[in-house]
Amino acid sequence: MKLNPLLLITGLLLSTGTTYARDARQQPAAPPGDTLHLPLSLAEKRFLDSNLVLLAGRYNIGIAQAEVITARLYNNPELTVENVLFNPDNSKWLDLGWTGNNIAELTQVITLAGKRNKAIRLAESGVKLSEHEFYDLLRTLRYTLRDDFFRVYFGSRSLRLYDQQISSLQQILGIFDEQLRKGNIAASEVLRIQSLLYNLQSERSELQRELQETITELKTLTRVPPATPLIPIWDEPGAGFRPLHALHFQQVLDSALINRQDLLAAREGVRYEQLNEQLQKALAVPDLTVGLTYDKQGNFTRNYNGLQLSMPLPFFNRNQGNIRQAGQRVAQSKVLLLGKEEALSQEVMQHYLTASQTEQLFANIDTSFQDRFSSLIEEARNNYMRRNISMLQFLDLYNSYKETLTGLDDIRYHRYRALESLNYIAGAQLIQF
């Protein structure tokens, strides 16, 4: 009985299409070994609990809080004691008796012009600034984490499609080689299959390389060991998920103005520079030093005691340079804040339009397309069996199947990337998925 290669080829193609359509609705199978199945919630928990960049960033808050402690401290009093080393009158060393002399001074610096309170307020503003910077770092890293997660999730699905098609083509190529030796098919058809196989292997290699960079970043963010295989686990929202139907541009903008930590940091930066300017002006006022003096017999009377007051005279240095510098920084911080506010409005509009366009594109996609594609391939097989289409047309349909399904995964990825970018721009999780 002569083997019909068309039936074998079609069976392999149908198997590939059916397998991917089924796998697209399931989570990827885990390879053997210590594979980490990573749901999105677990990825975020690992990130919050153990990410080293985040942990290091928290220390900046503690460092700033220590500055507040320092600012609250008063100046220490200073005690000076002096005693005669050698008394030539009685040839005594360190004469502590009646004939010796000793002097003691106790001084205390008293800060004027409210320098201490101004320094405290400046340090407290520094704490708030550090907190805003930390939470902005958290916002940025969380966006990177979620974007990497979705990129790996949908990229892995595309890789599985490539693997299935490459495996199927390798089997087909083996059958074609056998049929070529028997003289049942032309050599050009074998070359056509080989060319398609090499193209698929090259495309898969490029996708794997790009995906590996993202996987490495995702592992770094979640502190997963480099040798541990990682499989993202996620339940994609259903067809009824339409997040922008009840979310308008003004809501996103209002959220950004309230919650964006980089904007809050810019506002606090203006206040910080204003407080610093106040402190620099206060530093132009000299501090007062108060002291008590005791002199046993080195003054006009024995057992002399006195009160001393001292203060630098601000004839030349009145902190003019630092005051001017602080004023320039205040003006600079206000300009930076204005630029941040104007840029934020533009960013919100840009990302909202991008998300809206992506949602509109996704809404026009027939979600049953993947399930119906296997039927389309079967219909193509029947047409090919009746010689209504050629071998090249049939294989082109096979190739377009790969391009279409990977394109659908790419659309899905960019949909969730756009929605996550909207959360990032808003400074809050306005869209939950």
Secondary structure, 3 states (H helix, E strand, C coil): CCCCHHHHHHHHHHHHHHHHHHHCCCCCCCCCCCCEEEEHHHHHHHHHHHCHHHHHHHHHHHHHHHHHHHHHCCCCCEEEEEECCEECCCCEECCCCCCCCEEEEEEEEECCCCHHHHHHHHHHHHHHHHHHHHHHHHHHHHHHHHHHHHHHHHHHHHHHHHHHHHHHHHHHHHHHHHHHHCCCCCHHHHHHHHHHHHHHHHHHHHHHHHHHHHHHHHHHHHCCCCCCCEEEECCCCCCCCCCCCCCCHHHHHHHHHHHCHHHHHHHHHHHHHHHHHHHHHHCCCCCEEEEEEEECCCCCCCCEEEEEEECCCCCCCCCHHHHHHHHHHHHHHHHHHHHHHHHHHHHHHHHHHHHHHHHHHHHCCCCCHHHHHHHHHHHHHHHHHCCCCCHHHHHHHHHHHHHHHHHHHHHHHHHHHHHHHHHHHHCCCCCCC
